Amino acid sequence: ILTAAVTEMGRNATALSGEARTDLGHTAAELLISTLRTAEHGHSPLADRRLSRRTQLLHMRDFVRRHLADPDLSPQTLADAFNVSARYVHAVFAEDGSPPARFIRDTRMAEALRMLADPRQRHRSIASIGYCVGIENPSIFARTFRGHHGVTPREYRHLAETSLSLDEGRKPSS
């Protein structure tokens, strides 16, 4: 199980933001520690269940990241994709302390933040970025973004562009 999980993480790590890669690294370390503890203390059904849920959490998080553009992405979507109940999806995410709907929203908002700050994405409209993260209604995207980050997407993009311009205009100090 550990080998499959780590292999899958490695395959998808390059597509993730820095924060997501850090989370992935922490999760991989937790999986390894859990595996070593189980090996040290013998077979433990509780440890097996936790490891299994941890592995499922990794796969579910990865699924969310790969399907952010799906406006219908929800805990039920995860349940359907993994052939489990929505209640079980909530239980898997509960072990990490964050409900699945919050993880989906936080991941969407983190990706929107990244895209708005990325100079290579300047050609995209703000509505298009909202669409890329699964929020088709521009008003809902702006309201959700502002509620999450404290500024509108337009304000954030302007701040990011201003910051980038200032960084480009600085002369290296000798």
C-alpha positions as CSV (number, residue, x, y, z in Angstrom):
1,I,0.0,0.0,0.0
2,L,2.8,2.4,1.0
3,T,4.7,1.8,-2.3
4,A,1.6,2.4,-4.4
5,A,0.7,5.6,-2.5
6,V,4.3,7.0,-2.7
7,T,4.5,6.2,-6.4
8,E,1.2,7.9,-7.1
9,M,2.4,10.9,-5.0
10,G,5.6,11.2,-7.0
11,R,3.7,11.0,-10.3
12,N,1.4,13.9,-9.4
13,A,3.8,16.1,-7.3
14,T,5.0,18.2,-10.2
15,A,1.5,19.4,-11.0
16,L,0.9,20.7,-7.5
17,S,1.6,24.1,-6.0
18,G,4.4,24.4,-3.4
19,E,1.9,24.3,-0.5
20,A,0.2,21.2,-1.9
21,R,3.6,19.5,-2.4
22,T,4.5,20.3,1.3
23,D,1.2,18.7,2.4
24,L,1.9,15.7,0.2
25,G,5.3,15.4,1.8
26,H,3.9,15.5,5.3
27,T,1.3,12.9,4.4
28,A,4.0,10.6,2.9
29,A,6.0,10.9,6.1
30,E,2.9,10.1,8.2
31,L,2.3,7.0,6.1
32,L,5.8,5.9,6.6
33,I,5.7,6.5,10.3
34,S,2.4,4.6,10.6
35,T,3.8,1.7,8.6
36,L,6.9,1.5,10.8
37,R,4.9,1.7,14.0
38,T,2.7,-1.2,12.7
39,A,5.8,-3.2,11.8
40,E,7.4,-2.5,15.2
41,H,4.3,-3.4,17.3
42,G,2.9,-6.1,15.2
43,H,-0.3,-6.3,13.3
44,S,-2.9,-3.8,14.5
45,P,-6.3,-3.7,12.9
46,L,-6.7,-0.1,14.2
47,A,-3.4,0.9,12.6
48,D,-4.4,-0.9,9.4
49,R,-7.7,1.0,9.3
50,R,-5.9,4.3,9.9
51,L,-3.3,3.6,7.3
52,S,-6.1,2.6,4.9
53,R,-8.0,5.8,5.6
54,R,-4.8,7.8,5.3
55,T,-4.1,6.2,1.9
56,Q,-7.7,6.9,0.8
57,L,-7.4,10.5,2.0
58,L,-4.3,10.9,-0.2
59,H,-6.1,9.5,-3.2
60,M,-9.2,11.6,-2.5
61,R,-7.2,14.8,-2.2
62,D,-5.4,13.9,-5.4
63,F,-8.8,13.3,-7.1
64,V,-10.0,16.8,-5.9
65,R,-6.8,18.5,-7.3
66,R,-7.2,16.7,-10.7
67,H,-10.9,17.6,-10.9
68,L,-11.0,21.2,-9.6
69,A,-12.6,22.4,-12.9
70,D,-15.6,20.2,-12.3
71,P,-18.3,22.5,-11.0
72,D,-20.2,19.5,-9.5
73,L,-17.2,18.3,-7.5
74,S,-18.5,17.5,-4.0
75,P,-18.2,15.0,-1.2
76,Q,-20.8,12.9,-3.1
77,T,-18.6,13.1,-6.2
78,L,-15.8,11.6,-4.2
79,A,-18.1,9.0,-2.7
80,D,-19.2,8.0,-6.2
81,A,-15.6,7.9,-7.6
82,F,-14.3,5.8,-4.8
83,N,-17.4,3.5,-4.4
84,V,-18.0,4.5,-0.8
85,S,-20.7,6.4,1.0
86,A,-20.6,10.2,1.5
87,R,-20.6,9.5,5.2
88,Y,-17.4,7.5,4.8
89,V,-15.8,10.3,2.8
90,H,-16.6,12.6,5.7
91,A,-15.0,10.1,8.1
92,V,-11.9,9.9,6.0
93,F,-11.5,13.6,5.9
94,A,-12.4,14.0,9.6
95,E,-9.2,12.2,10.6
96,D,-7.3,15.1,9.1
97,G,-9.6,17.6,10.8
98,S,-11.1,19.2,7.7
99,P,-14.5,18.4,6.1
100,P,-14.3,17.4,2.4
101,A,-16.3,20.4,1.2
102,R,-13.9,22.7,3.0
103,F,-10.9,20.9,1.4
104,I,-12.5,21.3,-2.0
105,R,-13.2,25.0,-1.5
106,D,-9.7,25.7,0.1
107,T,-8.0,23.9,-2.8
108,R,-10.1,25.8,-5.4
109,M,-9.2,29.1,-3.7
110,A,-5.5,28.2,-3.4
111,E,-5.4,27.4,-7.1
112,A,-7.3,30.6,-8.0
113,L,-4.8,32.6,-5.9
114,R,-1.9,30.9,-7.7
115,M,-3.4,31.5,-11.2
116,L,-4.2,35.2,-10.4
117,A,-0.6,35.8,-9.3
118,D,1.0,33.9,-12.2
119,P,2.2,36.3,-15.0
120,R,1.6,33.5,-17.5
121,Q,-2.1,33.6,-16.7
122,R,-2.5,37.3,-17.3
123,H,-4.3,36.6,-20.6
124,R,-7.1,34.8,-18.7
125,S,-10.1,36.8,-17.5
126,I,-11.0,36.5,-13.8
127,A,-14.2,34.7,-14.9
128,S,-12.1,32.2,-16.8
129,I,-9.9,31.5,-13.7
130,G,-13.1,31.0,-11.7
131,Y,-14.3,28.6,-14.4
132,C,-10.9,26.7,-14.2
133,V,-11.4,26.1,-10.5
134,G,-15.0,24.9,-11.0
135,I,-16.9,28.1,-10.2
136,E,-18.9,29.0,-13.3
137,N,-20.7,32.1,-11.9
138,P,-18.3,35.1,-11.8
139,S,-20.2,36.7,-9.0
140,I,-20.1,33.6,-6.8
141,F,-16.4,33.2,-7.6
142,A,-15.6,36.9,-6.6
143,R,-17.7,36.5,-3.4
144,T,-16.1,33.2,-2.5
145,F,-12.6,34.5,-3.2
146,R,-13.1,37.7,-1.2
147,G,-14.6,35.7,1.7
148,H,-11.6,33.4,1.6
149,H,-8.7,35.9,1.0
150,G,-10.1,39.2,2.1
151,V,-9.8,40.9,-1.3
152,T,-11.5,40.5,-4.6
153,P,-9.8,38.5,-7.4
154,R,-9.3,41.8,-9.3
155,E,-7.7,43.5,-6.3
156,Y,-5.5,40.5,-5.7
157,R,-4.4,40.3,-9.4
158,H,-3.5,44.0,-9.3
159,L,-1.6,43.6,-6.0
160,A,0.3,40.6,-7.5
161,E,1.1,42.5,-10.7
162,T,2.2,45.6,-8.8
163,S,4.5,43.4,-6.6
164,L,5.9,41.7,-9.7
165,S,6.6,45.1,-11.3
166,L,8.3,46.4,-8.2
167,D,10.5,43.2,-8.1
168,E,11.4,43.5,-11.8
169,G,12.3,47.2,-11.4
170,R,14.7,46.7,-8.5
171,K,18.3,46.8,-9.2
172,P,20.5,44.1,-7.5
173,S,22.4,45.5,-4.6
174,S,26.1,45.4,-4.7
